[in-house]
């Protein structure tokens, strides 16, 4: 609602284009609980069924509430989750901008998880390359979103294992903030929005993409852990 009022005021006073209305989705993305989604998947991989199911259920309840609220707000305010306009930026500059913004995104997430600043910077350095790698695999190599997410998470896990051996930071404190930025809150919202409008085909498409990415992220971390930690390969 805050975003809606702000953008409508900007349109009335400054003549801002209506294309910026789609940005209200971005204003809600912090509500999507990526941390319990990812750690819940890791718990299931370790056969910690109770913790995994509790965390995933907790995350799903928040996601359902957030997406439904966003959908109702959009209906009341007559907003639609339109596609963002294509940016007229060459590939090299786009990669640089993605690296920079990914760093600050991961750094911010890490600070919100109460990490010390040095640890947050380290997570940001890892995440800026892994997230950019994921996005470029989708844009330049036409990788499916799930496969790109798995590769990005796998890269994050491998680099975090090296950093842990060199510096000693906990692996989980580096990996989870670095890939939380990859959680597809936009896809989740659009899926619920279209289903609410009885557009089941588009809604199912967006939700399927979201589910594939959410499944791929912890799988990538687990695969990296299996490759870099021989103790993790066995039941304790």
WONOR-V43093 format. One record per pair of residues at least 24 apart in sequence whose C-alpha atoms are under 7 Angstrom apart, sorted by sequence separation. I is the first residue (numbers start at 1). J is the second residue. If there is no record, write none. Layout:
# WONOR-V43093
i: <I | I>
j: <J | J>
This chain:
# WONOR-V43093
i: <103 | 102 | 103 | 130 | 33 | 102 | 130 | 153 | 184 | 100 | 99 | 102 | 127 | 99 | 126 | 32 | 183 | 99 | 98 | 31 | 95 | 123 | 127 | 131 | 126 | 127 | 123 | 124 | 123 | 21 | 22 | 22 | 22 | 22 | 149 | 153 | 157 | 146 | 150 | 154 | 158 | 110 | 146 | 149 | 150 | 153 | 154 | 157 | 161 | 109 | 145 | 149 | 153 | 157 | 150 | 151 | 154 | 146 | 150 | 154 | 158 | 106 | 1 | 106 | 106 | 105 | 81 | 67 | 71 | 68 | 67 | 35 | 35 | 34 | 34 | 32 | 29 | 25 | 42 | 41 | 38 | 38 | 42>
j: <127 | 127 | 128 | 155 | 59 | 128 | 156 | 179 | 210 | 128 | 128 | 131 | 156 | 129 | 156 | 63 | 214 | 132 | 132 | 66 | 132 | 174 | 178 | 182 | 178 | 179 | 177 | 178 | 178 | 79 | 80 | 81 | 82 | 84 | 213 | 217 | 221 | 212 | 216 | 220 | 224 | 177 | 213 | 216 | 217 | 220 | 221 | 224 | 228 | 177 | 213 | 217 | 221 | 225 | 219 | 220 | 223 | 216 | 220 | 224 | 228 | 177 | 73 | 178 | 181 | 181 | 190 | 189 | 193 | 192 | 192 | 176 | 180 | 180 | 183 | 185 | 185 | 186 | 218 | 218 | 217 | 218 | 222>
